[in-house]
Each structure stands twice: as C-alpha cells, then as structure tokens.
Amino acid sequence: MDKKIDDAWKLLNSADLLYGATEIERALDRLAAQIGDALANAFPIALCVMGGGVVFAGKLLPRLEFPMEFDYLHATRYRGGTRGGEIEWAVLPRMDLAGRSVLLLDDILDEGHTLAAAKQRLLELGAACVKIAVLADKELGREKPVVADFVGLSLPNRYVFGMGMDAHGLWRNLPGIYAMKES
C-alpha cells in the first residue's frame, strides 16, 4: 500500500497544473449561465456520466437555478487504464426519457466515443434531444464523433487528471486539472 501512495504522490508532484480551482469555478459559472439560457424552460433530465462526471455534476448542478430532474448512467471505455476499449454499459438511466430534453454531464470530451454512444443510446431510449455539457474538451486536432453543446475549458492533447478525471484510478478528487508529464 505504501508504494501505491508513494506512486500517487510522485504522479501528482511531477504533473503540470493546467487549470487551478479559481479558473475552474469561473468556467462553471459561465457554463451554468449558458445552460440556463438554453434549458431553463425545458424541464430537462440531467444525467451524470459516472464516475468521471460526478465531480463536475456536483459542482455544476447547484448553479443551475431552474427545475430539472436528475439521474445517472455509467458507460466506460477505460476501466482504470489510459487507453479506451469497447463501451461497457454498467447502468442506464432509470427514468423514462420519452419526449424529454436531456442534459448529459461528463468530465471530458476526449476522443468522443463514449459520449457519442451515450447520446445515441439516450435518443434510442426516447429522448427528444440530448445536450452535452463537459467540463473540458481535449484538442485532438481531428474531428470527433460528437460535439459538446457546452464546454467549460479547452485542454491540450495530453493525459489529464483531476476534477473527476483520473490517472490510473487516482486523483479524481483534485480541485484542479493536471497533465501527466510527456515522455
């Protein structure tokens, strides 16, 4: 256990801070205003993508000052690694989505495969529309299979962690966003 703890601290201490807590709070305020303008009268269902989206959703939802319902889904491609694989559906929303506006909340739009699959699945479940809000959008320099409707921050094409994003299952709890050192 001590080696895991030491490795976790080494990872953090060697990382580059991309965005601190103050910058993230400002981005959350801006996102909340944009989402409110778009969805305040839609009575949406907000869906958090677990587990990465939980920190983002927890900080964003109290800023959304309009009525909504809340649920979650769990779709993953990473399972603790740094490379994505096949989509695994652990949990689908329990609420009836038929004819509803959905606000899909996730920590990051990386390659976009998970969010594209989640959006498609929600539409198949009857959602009238699905709007995607992400804390961060990674600049890959190529087209992605889905575009977020609301983006808080832009990130370089590096492996990042903090604010719900993890590095080898670690550091989702950080109040900032860090990038691993490039090798």
Secondary structure as a PSIPRED ss2 file (coil, helix, strand):
# PSIPRED VFORMAT (PSIPRED V4.0)

   1 M C   1.000  0.000  0.000
   2 D H   0.000  1.000  0.000
   3 K H   0.000  1.000  0.000
   4 K H   0.000  1.000  0.000
   5 I H   0.000  1.000  0.000
   6 D H   0.000  1.000  0.000
   7 D H   0.000  1.000  0.000
   8 A H   0.000  1.000  0.000
   9 W H   0.000  1.000  0.000
  10 K H   0.000  1.000  0.000
  11 L H   0.000  1.000  0.000
  12 L H   0.000  1.000  0.000
  13 N H   0.000  1.000  0.000
  14 S C   1.000  0.000  0.000
  15 A C   1.000  0.000  0.000
  16 D E   0.000  0.000  1.000
  17 L E   0.000  0.000  1.000
  18 L E   0.000  0.000  1.000
  19 Y E   0.000  0.000  1.000
  20 G C   1.000  0.000  0.000
  21 A H   0.000  1.000  0.000
  22 T H   0.000  1.000  0.000
  23 E H   0.000  1.000  0.000
  24 I H   0.000  1.000  0.000
  25 E H   0.000  1.000  0.000
  26 R H   0.000  1.000  0.000
  27 A H   0.000  1.000  0.000
  28 L H   0.000  1.000  0.000
  29 D H   0.000  1.000  0.000
  30 R H   0.000  1.000  0.000
  31 L H   0.000  1.000  0.000
  32 A H   0.000  1.000  0.000
  33 A H   0.000  1.000  0.000
  34 Q H   0.000  1.000  0.000
  35 I H   0.000  1.000  0.000
  36 G H   0.000  1.000  0.000
  37 D H   0.000  1.000  0.000
  38 A H   0.000  1.000  0.000
  39 L H   0.000  1.000  0.000
  40 A C   1.000  0.000  0.000
  41 N C   1.000  0.000  0.000
  42 A C   1.000  0.000  0.000
  43 F C   1.000  0.000  0.000
  44 P C   1.000  0.000  0.000
  45 I E   0.000  0.000  1.000
  46 A E   0.000  0.000  1.000
  47 L E   0.000  0.000  1.000
  48 C E   0.000  0.000  1.000
  49 V E   0.000  0.000  1.000
  50 M E   0.000  0.000  1.000
  51 G C   1.000  0.000  0.000
  52 G C   1.000  0.000  0.000
  53 G H   0.000  1.000  0.000
  54 V H   0.000  1.000  0.000
  55 V H   0.000  1.000  0.000
  56 F H   0.000  1.000  0.000
  57 A H   0.000  1.000  0.000
  58 G H   0.000  1.000  0.000
  59 K H   0.000  1.000  0.000
  60 L H   0.000  1.000  0.000
  61 L H   0.000  1.000  0.000
  62 P H   0.000  1.000  0.000
  63 R H   0.000  1.000  0.000
  64 L C   1.000  0.000  0.000
  65 E C   1.000  0.000  0.000
  66 F C   1.000  0.000  0.000
  67 P C   1.000  0.000  0.000
  68 M C   1.000  0.000  0.000
  69 E E   0.000  0.000  1.000
  70 F E   0.000  0.000  1.000
  71 D E   0.000  0.000  1.000
  72 Y E   0.000  0.000  1.000
  73 L E   0.000  0.000  1.000
  74 H E   0.000  0.000  1.000
  75 A E   0.000  0.000  1.000
  76 T E   0.000  0.000  1.000
  77 R C   1.000  0.000  0.000
  78 Y C   1.000  0.000  0.000
  79 R C   1.000  0.000  0.000
  80 G C   1.000  0.000  0.000
  81 G C   1.000  0.000  0.000
  82 T C   1.000  0.000  0.000
  83 R C   1.000  0.000  0.000
  84 G C   1.000  0.000  0.000
  85 G C   1.000  0.000  0.000
  86 E C   1.000  0.000  0.000
  87 I C   1.000  0.000  0.000
  88 E E   0.000  0.000  1.000
  89 W E   0.000  0.000  1.000
  90 A E   0.000  0.000  1.000
  91 V E   0.000  0.000  1.000
  92 L C   1.000  0.000  0.000
  93 P C   1.000  0.000  0.000
  94 R C   1.000  0.000  0.000
  95 M C   1.000  0.000  0.000
  96 D C   1.000  0.000  0.000
  97 L C   1.000  0.000  0.000
  98 A C   1.000  0.000  0.000
  99 G C   1.000  0.000  0.000
 100 R C   1.000  0.000  0.000
 101 S E   0.000  0.000  1.000
 102 V E   0.000  0.000  1.000
 103 L E   0.000  0.000  1.000
 104 L E   0.000  0.000  1.000
 105 L E   0.000  0.000  1.000
 106 D E   0.000  0.000  1.000
 107 D E   0.000  0.000  1.000
 108 I E   0.000  0.000  1.000
 109 L E   0.000  0.000  1.000
 110 D C   1.000  0.000  0.000
 111 E C   1.000  0.000  0.000
 112 G C   1.000  0.000  0.000
 113 H H   0.000  1.000  0.000
 114 T H   0.000  1.000  0.000
 115 L H   0.000  1.000  0.000
 116 A H   0.000  1.000  0.000
 117 A H   0.000  1.000  0.000
 118 A H   0.000  1.000  0.000
 119 K H   0.000  1.000  0.000
 120 Q H   0.000  1.000  0.000
 121 R H   0.000  1.000  0.000
 122 L H   0.000  1.000  0.000
 123 L H   0.000  1.000  0.000
 124 E H   0.000  1.000  0.000
 125 L C   1.000  0.000  0.000
 126 G C   1.000  0.000  0.000
 127 A C   1.000  0.000  0.000
 128 A C   1.000  0.000  0.000
 129 C E   0.000  0.000  1.000
 130 V E   0.000  0.000  1.000
 131 K E   0.000  0.000  1.000
 132 I E   0.000  0.000  1.000
 133 A E   0.000  0.000  1.000
 134 V E   0.000  0.000  1.000
 135 L E   0.000  0.000  1.000
 136 A E   0.000  0.000  1.000
 137 D E   0.000  0.000  1.000
 138 K E   0.000  0.000  1.000
 139 E C   1.000  0.000  0.000
 140 L C   1.000  0.000  0.000
 141 G C   1.000  0.000  0.000
 142 R C   1.000  0.000  0.000
 143 E C   1.000  0.000  0.000
 144 K C   1.000  0.000  0.000
 145 P C   1.000  0.000  0.000
 146 V C   1.000  0.000  0.000
 147 V C   1.000  0.000  0.000
 148 A C   1.000  0.000  0.000
 149 D C   1.000  0.000  0.000
 150 F E   0.000  0.000  1.000
 151 V E   0.000  0.000  1.000
 152 G E   0.000  0.000  1.000
 153 L E   0.000  0.000  1.000
 154 S E   0.000  0.000  1.000
 155 L E   0.000  0.000  1.000
 156 P C   1.000  0.000  0.000
 157 N C   1.000  0.000  0.000
 158 R C   1.000  0.000  0.000
 159 Y C   1.000  0.000  0.000
 160 V E   0.000  0.000  1.000
 161 F E   0.000  0.000  1.000
 162 G E   0.000  0.000  1.000
 163 M C   1.000  0.000  0.000
 164 G C   1.000  0.000  0.000
 165 M E   0.000  0.000  1.000
 166 D C   1.000  0.000  0.000
 167 A E   0.000  0.000  1.000
 168 H C   1.000  0.000  0.000
 169 G C   1.000  0.000  0.000
 170 L E   0.000  0.000  1.000
 171 W C   1.000  0.000  0.000
 172 R C   1.000  0.000  0.000
 173 N C   1.000  0.000  0.000
 174 L C   1.000  0.000  0.000
 175 P C   1.000  0.000  0.000
 176 G C   1.000  0.000  0.000
 177 I E   0.000  0.000  1.000
 178 Y E   0.000  0.000  1.000
 179 A E   0.000  0.000  1.000
 180 M C   1.000  0.000  0.000
 181 K C   1.000  0.000  0.000
 182 E C   1.000  0.000  0.000
 183 S C   1.000  0.000  0.000
